[in-house]
Amino acid sequence: MKQEYKPFYEKFGLNVVYYRKRKRLTQMKLAELVGIDRSHISAIELGNVGVSFDVVFRLCEVLEITPKELFDFRD
């Protein structure tokens, strides 16, 4: 990950946290539903890793949101 993009990864992660909590899901439950490890969810939420489109689409399905909503970064 290029450091210049780190703020975008962090904003993406904050959106994952927001929508996960809105659905009242733990990181463990979200990871189970998406089919990835809980530590990967944690790393996504902290903005420490990028995600594939497959994971983005699965997150959206589970969280019942659109990709646009997941990428709608707040200031």
C-alpha positions in Angstrom: 0.0 0.0 0.0 1.3 3.4 -0.9 1.4 5.7 2.1 -0.2 8.5 0.1 -3.4 6.3 -0.1 -3.4 5.3 3.6 -6.1 7.9 4.5 -8.4 6.4 2.0 -7.9 2.9 3.4 -8.6 4.3 6.8 -11.8 6.0 5.7 -12.9 2.7 4.0 -12.2 0.9 7.2 -14.3 3.4 9.2 -17.2 2.8 6.9 -16.9 -1.0 7.4 -17.0 -0.3 11.2 -20.0 2.0 10.9 -22.1 -0.4 8.8 -21.0 -3.4 10.8 -22.1 -1.8 14.1 -25.3 -0.6 12.4 -26.1 -4.3 11.8 -25.1 -5.1 15.3 -22.4 -7.6 14.2 -19.2 -8.4 15.9 -16.0 -8.6 13.9 -16.1 -12.4 14.3 -19.7 -12.7 13.0 -19.0 -10.4 10.0 -15.8 -12.4 9.2 -17.8 -15.6 9.4 -20.6 -14.3 7.1 -18.1 -12.8 4.6 -15.9 -15.9 4.7 -12.6 -14.4 5.8 -10.6 -14.4 9.1 -11.5 -12.1 11.9 -8.0 -10.7 11.9 -8.5 -9.7 8.3 -11.7 -7.8 9.2 -9.7 -6.0 12.0 -7.0 -5.1 9.5 -9.6 -3.8 7.0 -11.3 -1.7 9.7 -7.9 -0.2 10.8 -7.0 0.6 7.2 -4.0 -1.6 7.2 -4.8 -3.8 4.2 -6.6 -3.4 0.9 -9.4 -5.7 -0.1 -10.3 -7.5 -3.3 -13.5 -6.7 -5.2 -14.8 -10.1 -4.1 -14.5 -9.1 -0.5 -16.0 -5.7 -1.1 -19.0 -7.3 -2.8 -19.4 -9.9 0.0 -19.2 -7.1 2.6 -21.9 -5.2 0.8 -24.2 -8.3 0.6 -23.8 -9.0 4.3 -24.1 -5.4 5.4 -27.0 -4.9 2.9 -25.5 -1.8 1.4 -24.2 -0.8 -2.1 -20.5 -0.5 -2.9 -21.2 3.2 -3.4 -22.2 3.5 0.3 -19.1 1.6 1.4 -16.9 4.0 -0.6 -18.8 7.2 0.3 -16.1 8.7 2.5 -17.0 11.3 5.1 -14.7 14.1 6.0 
